[in-house]
Amino acid sequence: MAEPTVPASVFKARCLALLDEVATTHRSLVVTKHGIPVARVVPIDHAVLDAGSVTLLADDDDDYFGTEAAWDARR
């Protein structure tokens, strides 16, 4: 069975309803522009989310993220 497709203009207009549909049906949805697939919306497996972790690969996190230097948000 082919994945359902939706034009980008319809996805834009009905985004929240389409996201709810993907979450409820657990079926992915392909978004197209001019008939060409450009994105896929997929349901999230909550078991995978709960089991994950994040590992930073930097040797020195402070230098990597620049927490020692002053930061000005107005720049």
C-alpha positions in Angstrom: 0.0 0.0 0.0 1.4 3.4 -1.0 1.9 6.2 1.5 -0.7 8.9 1.3 0.5 12.1 -0.3 -0.7 15.7 0.2 0.3 18.8 -1.7 2.3 21.4 0.3 -0.5 23.9 0.0 -3.0 21.5 1.6 -0.4 20.5 4.3 0.1 24.2 5.1 -3.7 24.8 5.5 -4.4 21.6 7.4 -1.1 21.1 9.2 -2.4 20.5 12.8 -5.2 18.1 11.6 -2.8 16.2 9.4 -0.3 15.8 12.3 -3.1 14.5 14.5 -4.0 12.0 11.7 -0.4 10.8 11.5 -0.2 10.4 15.3 -3.6 8.6 15.4 -3.2 6.2 12.4 0.6 5.7 12.9 1.0 6.1 9.1 3.5 8.4 7.5 2.4 11.1 5.1 4.4 12.4 2.1 4.3 16.1 1.3 4.7 17.1 -2.3 5.4 20.3 -4.3 4.2 20.3 -7.9 3.8 16.5 -7.6 7.4 15.9 -6.4 7.9 14.4 -2.9 9.8 16.9 -0.7 9.1 15.7 2.9 7.8 12.8 4.9 5.9 13.3 8.2 6.4 10.1 10.3 4.8 9.1 13.6 7.1 9.0 16.6 7.7 5.7 18.4 7.4 6.8 22.0 9.4 3.7 23.2 12.4 4.9 21.2 12.1 8.4 22.6 12.0 7.1 26.2 15.1 4.9 25.7 17.4 7.5 24.1 20.2 9.6 25.5 22.5 12.3 24.3 26.3 12.1 24.3 28.5 15.2 23.5 31.5 14.4 21.4 33.5 17.5 22.4 36.6 17.0 24.6 35.9 20.2 26.6 32.2 21.2 26.8 32.9 24.6 28.3 35.2 25.8 25.5 33.0 24.2 22.8 29.9 26.0 23.9 31.7 29.2 24.8 30.3 29.5 28.4 33.4 31.2 29.6 33.0 34.2 27.3 30.5 37.1 27.7 27.6 36.9 25.3 25.6 39.8 24.0 22.2 38.9 22.4 21.9 42.3 20.7 24.7 41.5 18.2 
